[in-house]
Amino acid sequence: MVFSRTSGRTAEPCAGSSRTVLALACGAQFMVVLDVSVVNVALPSIRDALGFQPAQLQWVVNAYALVFAGFLLLGGRLADLYGRRRIFLTGLSLFTLASLVGGLASGPGTLIAARAVQGLGAAVLAPATLTILTTTFAEGPPRTRALAIWTAVGVGGGAAGSLVGGLLTQYLSWRSILLVNVPIGAVALFLAVRHLAGDHGAPATRRLDLPGAVLATMGLGSLTYGITRIESTGWRDPGTLWPLVLGGGALAAFVLVEARFAAAPLIPPRLLRLRAVSAGNLVMLLAGACFGPMWYFLSLSMQNVLHYGALRTGLGFLPHTLVTMVVGWRVTPWLLRHLPGRTLIVAGAVLAASGFVWQSGIGADSDYISGILGPAIVLSTGSGLLLTPITAAVTSGVGEQDAGAASGLMNTTKQVGGALGLAVLVAVAAGPGTTPDDLAADYGRAFLTIAGILLVVAAMAIALPSRRPEGRVR
C-alpha cells in the first residue's frame, strides 16, 4: 500500500511499482550495511597510500560507525516529519556524494570527514528504507515477504563486507570500495525520483524535538565511542570511562526530556506503550549483541586458528550469508503463514544457540566442514528464522505518523546491541594464551556466551504478543 497524494488514503500500487520500491529500499540498505565493514580489509592499503598514523587509522572505521549510531533516532523521526521520499533522497544523496569524496581523498583528514558524512547519510537512509516498506506494504503476508527480503539483504551486506572489500582492494584499488557506491547511488536516485510516492510528513505545526535530538545524538555517539575503546584500553581508562559516563548521562536526560518536556518527542510515548514495540526492541537488542559480534569472532577463528588468509576468510563466510538469506527470504515467510512469529523467534534462537555451541568446539586441527560449515548451517538457519519475525514485531501496529520513529528505534537498538555485545564478548574471550589452541579456547568462550544470550532471547520472546498465522502469500 502507498500513501496517495490526492486523497490521503492508501492506494494499491501496480506490481511493478511495488517491486521497484522494494528493490530501492533493499539496495540502499545493502550499501549502508556493507560500508560498516567494507573498509576493514583495505586499511593497510589506505594507510600506505594516504600516510595515516597508527592512531588515526581506526577513525576510517569509527567515523562512520559513531555518526551512524548517533543519528539513527533522529534520522528515523525526520522521515515522519518531513516525508519519507524527501528524507530517502536526502540520505542517499549524502551517502553517494560522501562516497565520491572519500574515494578521491588525498589525505587522512578528507577521508575521515567523508566517512563521517557517509555515516550521517546512512543514519538518515537506513530508517527511511524500513519506513518506506512498512508504509508501502500492508501488514500481513505482503509486508512479511518484503521485510524478509530486506532483512536477508541486510545480513548479506554485513557478511559480504570483508569479501567485497578484499576483492576490490586486491584487483582494483582501495578507492574502488568507496567509488563503487557512486554509480549505484546515482541509479538509485534516478529510480527513487521516478517511483517513490510523494508524502508530506507531519503537519506544519509539528516541529522537530531539538533538545531530544541533541541529547540522543550525544548520548548514542558517546556511548558507542566508549564501547569501541573497551577492547584496546579496558573499562577503567579515563578515555573510555568518561565517554561512557557522558553517554549514559545524556541518554538519561533524553528519557527525562521525552517523558516530561517535549511537545513532539523524538520517540512518542504511545510507541513504547505498544508491547510488540517495547518487548520486540529488547529482543532485538539482545539479538544484535549476538549476531553483530559473530562476524568478528568467526573472522578471528578462521585467521588465527585455521590460518586462513583474508580472501579465504571472506569466502568462508558465504555459507552463513547464503543460508541466512535463503531461510529468511523463502522459508520464514512461508512458516509465518502457519505459526505465530514468537514461535519462530523461540525456535530460531534455540537452533542458533545450538549452532554456537557447536562452533565453540573449533580447534587448530578442525577442517572447514567441521569447524565452520557445519556450525554455519545450524546457526544461520536459526538466525534466518528469528530476524524477520523480530523486525515484523517491532513495526506491527505502528501508525504511519510514527513509522520512521519505530524504524529508527529498531535500527538503534540493533546497532547499540552489537556494540555492547562486542565489548562484553571481547572481555569474555580475553586470555593470556597465543597458540592456536589457546585462541580457539578463548573464542569458544565467546561463542558459548552468545549461545547463552540466545536462550535468554528465546525466553523473552514469549513476552511478545501472540499473533495469528498470516494468510496465504500470493
RAJOSUL-V710638 format. One record per residue. N is the residue number from 0. RES is the residue in three letters. OMEGA is omega in radians with two decimals (none if undefined). Layout:
n:N res:RES omega:OMEGA
n:N res:RES omega:OMEGA
This chain:
n:0 res:MET omega:3.07
n:1 res:VAL omega:-3.09
n:2 res:PHE omega:-3.09
n:3 res:SER omega:3.11
n:4 res:ARG omega:-2.96
n:5 res:THR omega:-3.01
n:6 res:SER omega:-3.06
n:7 res:GLY omega:3.10
n:8 res:ARG omega:3.09
n:9 res:THR omega:-3.12
n:10 res:ALA omega:-3.10
n:11 res:GLU omega:3.14
n:12 res:PRO omega:3.02
n:13 res:CYS omega:-3.06
n:14 res:ALA omega:-3.13
n:15 res:GLY omega:3.12
n:16 res:SER omega:3.13
n:17 res:SER omega:3.14
n:18 res:ARG omega:3.13
n:19 res:THR omega:3.10
n:20 res:VAL omega:3.11
n:21 res:LEU omega:3.13
n:22 res:ALA omega:3.12
n:23 res:LEU omega:-3.12
n:24 res:ALA omega:-3.11
n:25 res:CYS omega:3.11
n:26 res:GLY omega:3.12
n:27 res:ALA omega:3.11
n:28 res:GLN omega:3.11
n:29 res:PHE omega:3.14
n:30 res:MET omega:-3.11
n:31 res:VAL omega:-3.10
n:32 res:VAL omega:3.14
n:33 res:LEU omega:-3.03
n:34 res:ASP omega:3.00
n:35 res:VAL omega:-3.00
n:36 res:SER omega:-3.00
n:37 res:VAL omega:-3.10
n:38 res:VAL omega:-3.02
n:39 res:ASN omega:-3.11
n:40 res:VAL omega:-3.06
n:41 res:ALA omega:-3.05
n:42 res:LEU omega:3.10
n:43 res:PRO omega:3.12
n:44 res:SER omega:3.11
n:45 res:ILE omega:3.12
n:46 res:ARG omega:-3.09
n:47 res:ASP omega:-3.06
n:48 res:ALA omega:-3.03
n:49 res:LEU omega:3.07
n:50 res:GLY omega:3.10
n:51 res:PHE omega:2.93
n:52 res:GLN omega:-3.10
n:53 res:PRO omega:-3.11
n:54 res:ALA omega:-3.12
n:55 res:GLN omega:-2.91
n:56 res:LEU omega:-3.11
n:57 res:GLN omega:-3.09
n:58 res:TRP omega:3.00
n:59 res:VAL omega:3.08
n:60 res:VAL omega:-3.00
n:61 res:ASN omega:-3.13
n:62 res:ALA omega:3.10
n:63 res:TYR omega:-3.03
n:64 res:ALA omega:-3.08
n:65 res:LEU omega:3.14
n:66 res:VAL omega:3.10
n:67 res:PHE omega:-3.13
n:68 res:ALA omega:-3.05
n:69 res:GLY omega:-3.00
n:70 res:PHE omega:-3.07
n:71 res:LEU omega:3.13
n:72 res:LEU omega:3.12
n:73 res:LEU omega:-3.14
n:74 res:GLY omega:3.12
n:75 res:GLY omega:-3.11
n:76 res:ARG omega:3.12
n:77 res:LEU omega:3.14
n:78 res:ALA omega:3.10
n:79 res:ASP omega:-3.01
n:80 res:LEU omega:-3.00
n:81 res:TYR omega:3.07
n:82 res:GLY omega:-3.09
n:83 res:ARG omega:-3.11
n:84 res:ARG omega:-3.12
n:85 res:ARG omega:-3.10
n:86 res:ILE omega:3.06
n:87 res:PHE omega:-3.14
n:88 res:LEU omega:3.13
n:89 res:THR omega:-3.14
n:90 res:GLY omega:3.14
n:91 res:LEU omega:3.10
n:92 res:SER omega:3.10
n:93 res:LEU omega:-3.10
n:94 res:PHE omega:-3.10
n:95 res:THR omega:-3.14
n:96 res:LEU omega:3.11
n:97 res:ALA omega:3.08
n:98 res:SER omega:3.11
n:99 res:LEU omega:3.13
n:100 res:VAL omega:3.13
n:101 res:GLY omega:3.14
n:102 res:GLY omega:3.13
n:103 res:LEU omega:-3.04
n:104 res:ALA omega:3.12
n:105 res:SER omega:-3.14
n:106 res:GLY omega:-3.09
n:107 res:PRO omega:-3.08
n:108 res:GLY omega:-3.14
n:109 res:THR omega:-3.12
n:110 res:LEU omega:-3.13
n:111 res:ILE omega:3.11
n:112 res:ALA omega:3.13
n:113 res:ALA omega:3.11
n:114 res:ARG omega:3.10
n:115 res:ALA omega:3.11
n:116 res:VAL omega:3.02
n:117 res:GLN omega:3.12
n:118 res:GLY omega:3.09
n:119 res:LEU omega:3.10
n:120 res:GLY omega:3.13
n:121 res:ALA omega:-3.13
n:122 res:ALA omega:3.06
n:123 res:VAL omega:-3.01
n:124 res:LEU omega:-3.02
n:125 res:ALA omega:3.10
n:126 res:PRO omega:-3.14
n:127 res:ALA omega:3.14
n:128 res:THR omega:3.13
n:129 res:LEU omega:3.11
n:130 res:THR omega:3.12
n:131 res:ILE omega:3.13
n:132 res:LEU omega:-3.07
n:133 res:THR omega:3.09
n:134 res:THR omega:3.09
n:135 res:THR omega:-3.08
n:136 res:PHE omega:-3.14
n:137 res:ALA omega:3.08
n:138 res:GLU omega:-3.08
n:139 res:GLY omega:-3.05
n:140 res:PRO omega:-3.14
n:141 res:PRO omega:-3.13
n:142 res:ARG omega:3.13
n:143 res:THR omega:3.13
n:144 res:ARG omega:3.14
n:145 res:ALA omega:3.14
n:146 res:LEU omega:3.10
n:147 res:ALA omega:3.12
n:148 res:ILE omega:3.13
n:149 res:TRP omega:3.12
n:150 res:THR omega:-3.13
n:151 res:ALA omega:3.12
n:152 res:VAL omega:3.09
n:153 res:GLY omega:3.08
n:154 res:VAL omega:3.12
n:155 res:GLY omega:3.11
n:156 res:GLY omega:3.11
n:157 res:GLY omega:-3.12
n:158 res:ALA omega:-3.05
n:159 res:ALA omega:-3.05
n:160 res:GLY omega:-3.11
n:161 res:SER omega:-3.12
n:162 res:LEU omega:-3.14
n:163 res:VAL omega:3.11
n:164 res:GLY omega:3.13
n:165 res:GLY omega:-3.12
n:166 res:LEU omega:-3.11
n:167 res:LEU omega:-3.14
n:168 res:THR omega:-3.08
n:169 res:GLN omega:-3.02
n:170 res:TYR omega:3.08
n:171 res:LEU omega:-3.13
n:172 res:SER omega:3.07
n:173 res:TRP omega:-3.13
n:174 res:ARG omega:-3.08
n:175 res:SER omega:-3.12
n:176 res:ILE omega:3.06
n:177 res:LEU omega:-3.09
n:178 res:LEU omega:3.13
n:179 res:VAL omega:3.11
n:180 res:ASN omega:-3.01
n:181 res:VAL omega:3.11
n:182 res:PRO omega:3.11
n:183 res:ILE omega:3.12
n:184 res:GLY omega:3.14
n:185 res:ALA omega:3.11
n:186 res:VAL omega:3.14
n:187 res:ALA omega:3.11
n:188 res:LEU omega:3.13
n:189 res:PHE omega:-3.12
n:190 res:LEU omega:-3.12
n:191 res:ALA omega:3.12
n:192 res:VAL omega:-3.07
n:193 res:ARG omega:-2.91
n:194 res:HIS omega:3.13
n:195 res:LEU omega:3.12
n:196 res:ALA omega:3.13
n:197 res:GLY omega:3.05
n:198 res:ASP omega:-2.96
n:199 res:HIS omega:3.10
n:200 res:GLY omega:-3.09
n:201 res:ALA omega:3.08
n:202 res:PRO omega:-3.06
n:203 res:ALA omega:-3.13
n:204 res:THR omega:-3.09
n:205 res:ARG omega:-3.04
n:206 res:ARG omega:3.12
n:207 res:LEU omega:3.11
n:208 res:ASP omega:-3.05
n:209 res:LEU omega:3.10
n:210 res:PRO omega:3.11
n:211 res:GLY omega:3.13
n:212 res:ALA omega:3.13
n:213 res:VAL omega:-3.11
n:214 res:LEU omega:3.14
n:215 res:ALA omega:-3.13
n:216 res:THR omega:3.11
n:217 res:MET omega:-3.10
n:218 res:GLY omega:-3.11
n:219 res:LEU omega:3.12
n:220 res:GLY omega:3.14
n:221 res:SER omega:-3.14
n:222 res:LEU omega:3.13
n:223 res:THR omega:3.12
n:224 res:TYR omega:3.12
n:225 res:GLY omega:-3.14
n:226 res:ILE omega:-3.12
n:227 res:THR omega:-3.13
n:228 res:ARG omega:-3.04
n:229 res:ILE omega:-3.08
n:230 res:GLU omega:-3.03
n:231 res:SER omega:-3.04
n:232 res:THR omega:-3.09
n:233 res:GLY omega:-3.07
n:234 res:TRP omega:-2.96
n:235 res:ARG omega:3.12
n:236 res:ASP omega:-3.11
n:237 res:PRO omega:3.12
n:238 res:GLY omega:3.06
n:239 res:THR omega:-3.02
n:240 res:LEU omega:-3.07
n:241 res:TRP omega:3.03
n:242 res:PRO omega:3.10
n:243 res:LEU omega:3.12
n:244 res:VAL omega:3.14
n:245 res:LEU omega:3.14
n:246 res:GLY omega:3.12
n:247 res:GLY omega:3.12
n:248 res:GLY omega:3.13
n:249 res:ALA omega:3.13
n:250 res:LEU omega:3.07
n:251 res:ALA omega:3.09
n:252 res:ALA omega:3.11
n:253 res:PHE omega:3.12
n:254 res:VAL omega:-3.13
n:255 res:LEU omega:-3.13
n:256 res:VAL omega:-3.11
n:257 res:GLU omega:-3.06
n:258 res:ALA omega:-2.96
n:259 res:ARG omega:-2.89
n:260 res:PHE omega:-3.02
n:261 res:ALA omega:3.09
n:262 res:ALA omega:3.12
n:263 res:ALA omega:-3.01
n:264 res:PRO omega:3.08
n:265 res:LEU omega:3.00
n:266 res:ILE omega:-3.11
n:267 res:PRO omega:-3.14
n:268 res:PRO omega:3.14
n:269 res:ARG omega:3.13
n:270 res:LEU omega:-3.10
n:271 res:LEU omega:3.08
n:272 res:ARG omega:3.04
n:273 res:LEU omega:-3.06
n:274 res:ARG omega:3.14
n:275 res:ALA omega:-3.12
n:276 res:VAL omega:-3.09
n:277 res:SER omega:3.14
n:278 res:ALA omega:-3.14
n:279 res:GLY omega:3.12
n:280 res:ASN omega:3.06
n:281 res:LEU omega:3.06
n:282 res:VAL omega:3.12
n:283 res:MET omega:3.10
n:284 res:LEU omega:-3.13
n:285 res:LEU omega:3.08
n:286 res:ALA omega:3.08
n:287 res:GLY omega:3.11
n:288 res:ALA omega:3.13
n:289 res:CYS omega:-2.97
n:290 res:PHE omega:3.02
n:291 res:GLY omega:3.13
n:292 res:PRO omega:-3.12
n:293 res:MET omega:-3.10
n:294 res:TRP omega:-3.14
n:295 res:TYR omega:-3.07
n:296 res:PHE omega:3.04
n:297 res:LEU omega:3.11
n:298 res:SER omega:3.11
n:299 res:LEU omega:-3.14
n:300 res:SER omega:-3.12
n:301 res:MET omega:-3.07
n:302 res:GLN omega:-3.04
n:303 res:ASN omega:-3.13
n:304 res:VAL omega:-3.12
n:305 res:LEU omega:3.06
n:306 res:HIS omega:3.04
n:307 res:TYR omega:3.00
n:308 res:GLY omega:-3.06
n:309 res:ALA omega:-3.10
n:310 res:LEU omega:3.12
n:311 res:ARG omega:3.08
n:312 res:THR omega:3.10
n:313 res:GLY omega:3.09
n:314 res:LEU omega:3.13
n:315 res:GLY omega:3.13
n:316 res:PHE omega:-3.07
n:317 res:LEU omega:3.12
n:318 res:PRO omega:3.11
n:319 res:HIS omega:-3.10
n:320 res:THR omega:-3.04
n:321 res:LEU omega:-3.11
n:322 res:VAL omega:3.14
n:323 res:THR omega:-3.12
n:324 res:MET omega:-3.12
n:325 res:VAL omega:-3.13
n:326 res:VAL omega:-3.11
n:327 res:GLY omega:-3.04
n:328 res:TRP omega:-3.00
n:329 res:ARG omega:-3.01
n:330 res:VAL omega:-3.05
n:331 res:THR omega:3.10
n:332 res:PRO omega:3.11
n:333 res:TRP omega:3.14
n:334 res:LEU omega:-3.12
n:335 res:LEU omega:3.03
n:336 res:ARG omega:-3.03
n:337 res:HIS omega:-3.05
n:338 res:LEU omega:3.03
n:339 res:PRO omega:-3.12
n:340 res:GLY omega:-3.09
n:341 res:ARG omega:3.07
n:342 res:THR omega:3.11
n:343 res:LEU omega:3.10
n:344 res:ILE omega:3.12
n:345 res:VAL omega:-3.12
n:346 res:ALA omega:-3.14
n:347 res:GLY omega:3.14
n:348 res:ALA omega:3.13
n:349 res:VAL omega:3.13
n:350 res:LEU omega:3.12
n:351 res:ALA omega:3.11
n:352 res:ALA omega:3.12
n:353 res:SER omega:3.08
n:354 res:GLY omega:3.12
n:355 res:PHE omega:3.03
n:356 res:VAL omega:3.07
n:357 res:TRP omega:-3.11
n:358 res:GLN omega:-3.11
n:359 res:SER omega:-3.13
n:360 res:GLY omega:3.14
n:361 res:ILE omega:3.12
n:362 res:GLY omega:-3.09
n:363 res:ALA omega:-3.13
n:364 res:ASP omega:3.14
n:365 res:SER omega:2.98
n:366 res:ASP omega:-3.06
n:367 res:TYR omega:-3.06
n:368 res:ILE omega:-3.10
n:369 res:SER omega:-3.06
n:370 res:GLY omega:-3.06
n:371 res:ILE omega:-2.98
n:372 res:LEU omega:-3.12
n:373 res:GLY omega:3.08
n:374 res:PRO omega:-3.11
n:375 res:ALA omega:-3.11
n:376 res:ILE omega:-3.09
n:377 res:VAL omega:-3.06
n:378 res:LEU omega:3.12
n:379 res:SER omega:3.02
n:380 res:THR omega:3.10
n:381 res:GLY omega:-3.14
n:382 res:SER omega:3.10
n:383 res:GLY omega:3.14
n:384 res:LEU omega:-2.98
n:385 res:LEU omega:-3.01
n:386 res:LEU omega:-3.14
n:387 res:THR omega:3.09
n:388 res:PRO omega:3.09
n:389 res:ILE omega:3.13
n:390 res:THR omega:3.11
n:391 res:ALA omega:-3.11
n:392 res:ALA omega:-3.05
n:393 res:VAL omega:3.08
n:394 res:THR omega:-3.10
n:395 res:SER omega:3.10
n:396 res:GLY omega:-3.11
n:397 res:VAL omega:3.11
n:398 res:GLY omega:-3.13
n:399 res:GLU omega:-3.10
n:400 res:GLN omega:-3.13
n:401 res:ASP omega:-3.06
n:402 res:ALA omega:3.13
n:403 res:GLY omega:3.11
n:404 res:ALA omega:3.12
n:405 res:ALA omega:3.12
n:406 res:SER omega:3.11
n:407 res:GLY omega:3.13
n:408 res:LEU omega:-3.13
n:409 res:MET omega:3.12
n:410 res:ASN omega:3.13
n:411 res:THR omega:-3.12
n:412 res:THR omega:3.12
n:413 res:LYS omega:-3.12
n:414 res:GLN omega:-3.14
n:415 res:VAL omega:3.09
n:416 res:GLY omega:3.11
n:417 res:GLY omega:-3.14
n:418 res:ALA omega:3.11
n:419 res:LEU omega:3.13
n:420 res:GLY omega:-3.14
n:421 res:LEU omega:-3.14
n:422 res:ALA omega:-3.14
n:423 res:VAL omega:-3.07
n:424 res:LEU omega:3.07
n:425 res:VAL omega:3.09
n:426 res:ALA omega:3.11
n:427 res:VAL omega:-3.06
n:428 res:ALA omega:-3.10
n:429 res:ALA omega:3.12
n:430 res:GLY omega:-3.08
n:431 res:PRO omega:-3.03
n:432 res:GLY omega:3.13
n:433 res:THR omega:3.14
n:434 res:THR omega:3.11
n:435 res:PRO omega:3.13
n:436 res:ASP omega:3.09
n:437 res:ASP omega:-3.14
n:438 res:LEU omega:3.10
n:439 res:ALA omega:3.10
n:440 res:ALA omega:3.11
n:441 res:ASP omega:-3.14
n:442 res:TYR omega:3.11
n:443 res:GLY omega:3.09
n:444 res:ARG omega:3.11
n:445 res:ALA omega:-3.14
n:446 res:PHE omega:3.10
n:447 res:LEU omega:3.08
n:448 res:THR omega:3.07
n:449 res:ILE omega:3.12
n:450 res:ALA omega:3.12
n:451 res:GLY omega:3.12
n:452 res:ILE omega:3.14
n:453 res:LEU omega:3.05
n:454 res:LEU omega:3.03
n:455 res:VAL omega:3.07
n:456 res:VAL omega:3.13
n:457 res:ALA omega:-3.14
n:458 res:ALA omega:-3.11
n:459 res:MET omega:-3.12
n:460 res:ALA omega:3.13
n:461 res:ILE omega:3.13
n:462 res:ALA omega:3.12
n:463 res:LEU omega:3.11
n:464 res:PRO omega:3.10
n:465 res:SER omega:3.13
n:466 res:ARG omega:3.13
n:467 res:ARG omega:3.08
n:468 res:PRO omega:-3.06
n:469 res:GLU omega:3.08
n:470 res:GLY omega:-3.04
n:471 res:ARG omega:3.10
n:472 res:VAL omega:-3.13
n:473 res:ARG omega:none
